[in-house]
Structures are given as C-alpha cells and as structure tokens.
C-alpha cells in the first residue's frame, strides 16, 4: 500500500510498502491525498511532494494508471497546492513507467527524477529557494498525525472536488460549443 509521511510539513513523502496494492489500499491512498490537499487549502500553502519509487518490487501497472487518472481528475488542485515534485528513484527501468504515467497526467509543476537525497535537496533549493534535509525520510515511516481524520470533512471536500470538476467540465463544453458556433458563423 502507499504510505505517507507528512511529519515534516510542507514536505510530503510517500512510498509503497511491501503490502500488495488492492482497491481498499488505493481508496485509502486517495483519501489521504485529498486530506493533504484539504490541509493545503485550509492553511493556504503548497507542498513539496517526494515520491519514493525505490521500494517498488512488484509495481502493479493497473494502480499506476489509476493513480495517473486520479491525479488528472484533481489536476486543478494539484496545480494550486503542489509546488514541486521529486521522484526519488535509483532504478532507471522505472523511467518507462513514469513516461506512461506522464502520458496520461502531464506534470503540473516542476519535477525531477532524483537518485539521492542530496539531489532532492539541491532541486528543492534551486526550484523554491528553500533548504531542507530530505534524508530525514531515509527511515521509512508512516506519519500523518498532522492531517485531520474527519470523515465528514473528507466527504465534504470530496463532494466539493467532484462539483468543481463537474462545473469545470460544463464550462469546457460550453466554451467548445461557443468556439464551434464562432467558427461556423
């Protein structure tokens, strides 16, 4: 399953542990990620997301694609609340999987594939002019204690996100019809 560490906010670190991914675990991932976005919204801040792909012994492509489509749906919120993404990865073979992911969900902020924590630190400094020691994540730890675990609030934000996405889709549809009408005039 996908594990998050938000202990060193606004750094958000996530990795996959040895537990096999399934639908329940994927729903938990989505719930936690939306809680992170909710925290950003409430605090009016952005996160630096560090995705650790080094423990991906048996990566299920199905869930990589589900994650890509999920992030595509919430792209507006990722653009607003995610400042930088560092993909911590030593195995170059995963680059093909990342290419597949980005073919569905193009990058929405500066990102870099980094082989070491030092490279992550340097990228964050160059991109955001902020200094962090990301090696604090070397002991893989699950820690989301600073996220609100309010199911009602989660349902509310989920509905808000759904409504905003639907409204955005309606707006795009109306804009396409207007453009089509202008072209045919």
N, C-alpha and C positions, 0 to 999 in steps of 0.2 A: 504494500500500500504506500501511498505518498504521505510523507511525514513533513511537517512544518516546524520551523523554529523561528518564532517572532520575538524572542527574548531581547534581542539587540536592535529593536525598532529604531530607525526605519529600514534596517536590513532585514530582509525576509529570506530565509534559507529553506529550500525544500529538496528532498531526496526520496528515493524509493527504497524501502527496506526489503528484506528477504521474503516477506509475505506476498503470496501471489495476488495480483490485482484481480478484482471482481467488481460486479456492479455496485455492491454496497460500499466497497472501499472507494470507488470512483465518485459516488454520491457524497461521501464524506469529504473527499478532496474538494469537490465543487463547493460544498457548504463552508468549509474552512476558508477557501479562497474568497468567497463572497463576504465572509466575515472580515477578512483582511481589507477588502475594498470598502466595506462599511466603516471600519476604523479610519481609513484614509479620508473618507467623506466627512465623518464627524470631526476629525482633527484637522481637516483641510491641509493634508500633507500628501506627499508621494513616497513610494517605497523604492528601494533598490532590491531587485529580485535576483537571487542567486540560485540557479538550478543545478544541482549536483547530479550528473549523469554517470558518475564513476561506479555506482553500485548497481548497475543495470545488467545483471547476469542474464536474465530472461525477460527481455522487454517485449511486451505484447503490443504489436503494431496497432491492434484494434483500439487500445486505450490511448496510444499516441495520437491517433486520428480523432478519437473522441475528445481528447484534450484540445486539439487544434480547433475543432468545430465549436467547442465550448468557448474558447478564447475569441474566436471570430464573432460569436454572438455578443460577447461583452466587450468587444474591441473599444467602443466609445469610453468605457470606464477604465480599461487598461491604459488608453492614451492619456486619460486625465490623472490617473493615480499611480502609474508605474513610470518612474523616472529613467531607470536603466536596468538592463538585464545582463547578467553574467552567466554564461553557461560553462560550468566547471566540468571539464571533460578531458580525460587523458587518452581515451581510445578513439582514434581517428575514424574507425569504422562507423561510429555513431553519427558522423557528419552526414551520411546519406539519409539517415532517419530524420535528422534536423532539416535537411533540404526538403524532405517530404512534408514535414510539419509546416515549414515556412511556405510551401506551395499552397497550402490551404489558408494559413493565417500569417500573412506577411508581418515582419517586425513592425511594431508600433512605436518603438523608442530605440535609442542607441543600445546596441547589444554587441557582445564579443564572446567568442569561444576562448576560454582561458584554461591553461594546463596547470597552473599553480595558484595558490592564494596570493602570492606576490603579484602575479599578473592581474588578478582581480582587483587588488588594492590599487595598482597603478592605473587601471582602466577607470575605476571609480574616481580617482583623483583627477585624471585628465578630462573626464566627461563632466563631472559635477563639481570639481574643485573642493572635494571633501576627502578627509583622511579617515580610513578605517583599517583595522587589522582583522581581516576576514578569517584568519587562521583560527579564530575563536570557535569556528564551526567544525574544526577537524575531528572533534569527538561528536559524532552524530547524535544529536539529542532532539527529542520531540519536546517542544515547549511552546504552547500557545496560551499560556495563562493570562497574558495581557489582552486577549481577544474576548469580547463579550460572548457568552454562550447562551444568549437569549433566543430561544426558538421562535418566539413571537416576532422579535425584531428581524430575525433571519427571514421568516416568511414574508414580512412586510417589505424588506429590501428586495427579496426575490420577485415579489409582485411588482414593485416599482421598476426593477430592471426589465421585467417582462413587458410592462406597459410602455416604458421608454423605447424599448426595441421595436414594439409594435407601432408606436407613433412614428418612429424614425422610418420604418418600412413604408408606412402610409405616405409620409412626406416624399420619400423617394419615388413611390408610384405616381403620386400627383405631379411631381416635377417631370418625370418621364413623359406623362400624358401631355403636360404643357409644352415640353420641348417638341414632341411629336406634332402637336397642333400648330406650333410656330413653323415647323419645317413644311407642313402641308399647306400652309397659307400662301 
